[in-house]
Amino acid sequence: MTKENFDVIPEFTKNKNGVTIKKCCASCALHDLYDFEGPRRKCKPKGKIVDKSDCCGKWVISDFINNIKLSR
């Protein structure tokens, strides 16, 4: 992990069901898995391999993440 990762303040949003979601590559619709069980993703807009916790300005919530509900 590089030093600049510590300087980034994470952003959060709510999905359509009111669940708090962290904006990051792992919750974005614009990524492909690179490591199926690891921390890396392929960012389609950047065209490179990134960490699942990275986030760029083109973040869009994925359908899977947008449909998460809290169980009560």
N, C-alpha and C positions, 0 to 999 in steps of 0.2 A: 504494500500500500504506500502510495506516495504522500508526501507532506500535505499537498494541496487538498487531498481528500478530507483532512481534518479541519480545513478552513471552510468547507462547504456546509451550510446550514440546510438540513433536509426540509423539503416542502411536503405538505400533506394536503389531501383533498378528500371529499366524501364521494362515495359511489352512489348510484341511483337508489340504493337501499339505506343510505345514511351511515354506512360503515366507513371509518377513517382509513384512507389508503395513502401509503407513502409513494410519492412520485419518484420512480426509479426505473431503470431498464427492465427489471423483473416484472413490473406491473404495466409495462407499456405494450401497446399493440404492434409497435414497429420494430420488434426484435425477433430474431431466430435463436433457438438454443444452439449453443456451441459446445458446452459441456453438459451432458444430460443430467448429471448429478453434481456439477461443479458450479463455481461462481461466475463463469464467463458467458456472455451473450454476444451475438453479432448484431450490432446496431445497423439497421437498414439505412437510415438517413446519413450516418457518419461513414458507413461502409467499412467499419473496422470492428475488432473484437474489444469489448469493454467489460468491466465488472458489473455484476447485476445491480449493485447499489448506485452506479453512475446514472446521471440523468441529463438530457440535453433539452434544448428549447422546443423540440418537436414532439415532446411526450404526449401520448394519447392513451387514455385508459383502455386496457384490453377488455374484450367482451367477458372473458372468464372472471376477471377481477371486478368488473362492473356488476356482475350478477351475484357476488358473495353476499350472504345474509348472516346476521348474527342469530344464533339459536337462543331461544328463551325458554 
